[in-house]
């Protein structure tokens, strides 16, 4: 196992791809009309959440911007969208012709929009083949313009879609067609995030950056994104949590989240994210919080394999060893009010066994720098009870 990182780097060191155009600046929300005009759409589907954005002043501004176009609003998108909900939306929109999607919201909003963008070019979209990894019948999507309102998922620059299946399993689909055409990243859109959302999405981005850095699929290019994400997130997450309108902290978290997304777009995530999925699906722990729960433990677990290659991460955390880095992660969780105990989140010994059964996603576990077996994971989970 000691040579696996070097072997994968040798194979992938020349590979880099990200086709999403990125517009990043405070106030870039105002550039929506300019971007729309490039595509000359007739009918636009606007996907957003059901609460915060619609209640904000931005919603009224968006409606004014869209006045020249025919606009369709699907149902409001909730957290952790299910296979059934997404399929119902696909079926409902099937007979509506549209040629562009604007998605404004958190990761769930952006993810669903990526699937909806496939609809105009195919006679029917059935999620079941996609869940099984069969993408051969897909045709090019219509353009998707993605505007994140959280700083955590990086979905605006990734080819991934997360959803919950009918079997109550949280999974991630991946295909180049899922890349948005344009990402408009306006940090000011994140100022209204509640404190817990700031904390949980921030830890999602933090976890993505660390996992991308140590993934066996990492390259010098992807690690540049991962380290830049850490440089931005580590000193600013607590600031954004304590002061929602701290402009520099929000700007840094938004850019850090995007950088982490650019990293995992190349490498995918690793064991931390794999284990997080059943924690979210079965125990309603928000995704970023679920990642935070095992992040410090996996830093300790992976340390012997990551070794000197991870020293750039240690420097960003201001420490000299992985145990200290893990403790810094635990302190950051305390600083932003994230519970660290599984039992206090309603996860007992039987729940732990459920996580063990469903937490071994082959496409994520195999990316981990150190081999993980069931006994390894059991010991990690026991240390968190």
N, C-alpha and C positions, 0 to 999 in steps of 0.2 A: 504493500500500500504506500510505502514511502515515496515511490516514484510516480504515483498516479497524477499528481498535480503537474509535474514537469511534462509527462507524456501528453496530457491533454493540452497543455499550453503549446507544445510543439506542433500539434495538429491544427490548433485553432488560432495561432498567433497572428495570422494574416487576415482573419475574418472580422469584418465590422459592417453592420448595416443598421440604419435607422432612417426610414423615409419620411418621418413626420416633420413638417416644417414647424419651428417653434418661435412664437412671439412672446417675449417675456419682458414685462415692465409694469410698474404701477400705472393704473389707468388704461391698460391695454384692452379692457372691456370695450372701450369706445371705438376700437378698430374693427368691431364686428361688421359694420356696413361695408368697409373697405374690402374685407376678406370675402364677404358674400358676393360682392360685385364681380370678383374674379371668376366665380363659377356660373354666374348668370342663371340662378335657379328660378323655377316657376313655383314649385311647391316645396315647402320646408317642413320637416318634422322636427319639433322642438321637444326634447326630452329633459325633464328636470325632476327634482324631488317634490315631495308634497307639502313641505313646511317652510324651511328657512328661506330658500331663494324666492319662493312665491310671495313671501311676506316682506321681502326686502325692497328697497327703492329700485334695485337693479331690474326687477321684473317688469315694472312699468316702462323703464328705459328700453328694455329689450322689445317689448310690444311695439313701441314707437319705431324702433329700427326695422322691425319686420313688417311694418304697415304696407310696403309695396308688394308683398308676396302673399300667396295663399299659404296658410299655416295650419298644420295639424298638431294637436297636443295629445299624445298617448296618455294613458293613466299615469298618475304620479308614481314614481319609483320608490320603493322602500328599501331598507337595508337587507342584505343577503337575499336577493331575489331568487325565487324557486323556479325550477324547470317548468312547472305548471303555469306560473304567472307569465314567464317569458313566452311560452308557446301560445298562450291565450292572446298576448299582444301581437305576436306574429300573425296569428289567424285573423285578428281584428283589423290589422292594417293591410292585409293581403290585397284587398281590392282598391286601395288608395294609392294612386300614382304620386310618387314624390321623387325628387332628384337631389336632395341634400338633407343632412341631419345636423342640427345644432344641439349639442349635449352640454348642459350646465349643471354640475353637481359633484358629488363624491364618487368614489370608485364604482359603486353599484350602478349609478346613472350612466357613467361613461361605458361600463362594461356592456350593459344591455343595449346601448346605442350601437355598439360595434356589431352586434348580431342583427339589429333592425336594419342597419345599413346594407346588409346582404339582400334584403327582401325584394327590392325592385327588379333585380337582375335574374331572379329565379322564379319558376312557377310556384314553388312552395318551399318553405323551410321547415324541416322536421329536426328538432333538436336531438333526437335519439341517435342518429348516425354521427352527429358531431361529438356527442358525449362518448361514443365508442371510438372516436379518433378517425372517422371516415369523412374526409373533406374533398374527395375527388370530384364531386359534382358541383362544387361552388364556383360561382362566377364573380367577377370584380364587383365590389360594393360601390354604392354611391358615396360621394365625399362626406366625410364626417369632420366637423369642427368641434373640438373638445375644449371646454373651459372648466378646469377643476375649481371647486370651492372649498376643498380641503387640501392639506399639505401632508400627504401620506401614501397614497396608493401608487402614484406615478403612472396611472392607467392612461394618461393622455399621451404617453410616448412608448407604450408597450403593445405587443401583439397578443395580449392575454385577455381572457374573459373568465371571471369567477362566478360560479352559480351553485345552487344547492339542488341536487337531483331529487327525483321522486322517492328515492331510497334514503333520503336525508343525509346524503354525503356531499360535502363541499368539495368541488373539483375546479380545476382550471383548464380551459381550452386554450390552445395556442395555434395561430395561423398568421402568416403575413398579411392576409386580408383584414386582420383586426387592428392594424395600425391606423390611427386617425390620420386624416390628410393634413390637418393644421391643428396645432395646440396653441391656444391663446391663454397664457398663464399670467393672470393679474393677481398679485399678492393681496390687493385690497379686497378681493372677493372672500378671502379667508378670515377677515377681521371679525366676522360675526359667529365664528365657530364657538360653541360652548366649550368650557374648560376640559371636560372629559373627552370630547371629540378631538381637541387639540392634542391631548396626551396620547390617546390611542392611535390616531393617525400618525402622529410624530414617531411613535415607537414602531409602527409599521415601516415607515421610511428608514428609520435607524436600523431595523432588522434587515431590510432589503439590502442596505449598503454593506453591512457586515457579511451577510450571506453571499452577496455578489462577489465581494473581495476574496473570500476563501473558497468559493465554488471550484470544483475540478474543471469547470468550463471557463474559468477566468482567463482573460488575456490582458496584456498591458493596457489596451484601450479601455476595457471594461473596468479595470482596477483604478484607472484615472477617475472615472465617474464615481466609483464607490468611495474613494478617499476624499474627493471634493464634496460629496454628500456628507460624509462624517465631519469634515471641517466646518460645514455650515450648520449641521443639526446639533452636534454635541454642545456647543456653547449657547445655543439659542432656543432649545426646546423649553427649558424652564422659564426663560424670559417671556416667550409667547404664551405659556400657560398662565403666568402670573399677571401679564398685562396684554389683553387681547388686541389692543390697538398699537402695540409697540411696533412701529413701522419697520425698523431694521430687522427685528426678530422674525416678523411675519414674512418679510422679503427673503430672508435667509432660509426659513423653513420651506417656503414655496420652491425656491431654487434647489435646495437640498433634496426635496422630494422628487423633483424632476430628474436631478442627477442620479438618484438611487434608481429611478425607473429606467433611465438610460442604461444603467449597469445591468439590472436584471433582464432587460430586453435582450441582452447578449448571453447571459449566463443562466437564467432562471434562478429560482431560490433553492434552498437546501432543506435540511432536516427540520429547522425551526418552523418554517412555514408548513411543512408536511404535518407536523404534530399539531399545529394550530387549527387545522381544518376541522377535525372532530370536536375540538374544544368549542369552536364557534357553532357548529351544526347541532350539537346535542346539549350544550350547556349555556347557550345564548351569551357567551362571552364575546364581546366585540373583537373583530379580527386582529386589530393592532395590539390590543391588550392580550389576546391569546398568544401572539408571537412573543410579546414581552415576557410572558411567564417562563419560557424555557431558554430565553436568549443567554442569560448569564451562565446557566448550566451547560449549554452547548459551547460557550466560550471555553469553559474549563475542560470539557470533554475533547474538543478539537485542538486544544493547545499543543499537545505533543506532536501533532502532525503539521500544524500550521507553522510552528517554530519561528525561525528568523524572518520568514517571508511576511509575517504579520506585524513586524516591528513598526511599519508606518502607521498602522492603526493604534498601536500602543502610544506612539508619540502624540497623536491627536487627542487621546484621552489623558495625556499627561502622566502616564504611568510607565513602569519598566517591566512588568510581567503580566501574564494573563489573569492570574488570580486578582490582581488589583483592578484590571479592566472589568472583570466580572462584578467586582464590588462597586465599581463606578456605575455600571448598568443598574444594579440593585438600588443604589442611592438615587439615581435618576428616576426610577419608578416611584420611590418614596416622595421625591420632590414634586412629582406631578400627580400624586394620589392614586397610583395604580396598585391594587391589591396584589400581593405576591403569593399568597397561600391558595392552593387548589381547594382545600377544604372550606375555606371561607367564601369561595365562589360556588359552593355546592357540589364539588367534585370529590367523591369519597373513593374507597378502594374499588368498588364495582365500576364507578365511572372511569377510574384509571385503567381498568381492564378493557373498557370500551375504547378508550383512546389508543391503547396498545394494539387492538384489533384493526383499527381504521387509520392509524397514524403513519402507516408505512406506505406512502405514495411512492412507487418505484421511480417516477420521473423526478422526484425531489430528493428522496433519500440517496439515490445514487450520485447526486451532485455534491453530497457532503464530503469534505476532505478526509474524514475518518469514517471507516466502516461502522455502521450502527446496527446492532441486532436487538432483538426483543428484550433480552436481559439488560442491555445497556440502557434502553429507554425506560424500562421498569425502574431501574435505580435512579434515573434522573427524575422521574415523576414522583417516586417515593420521597425524594429529598425536598419536594415542593408541597407535599401534603401538609 
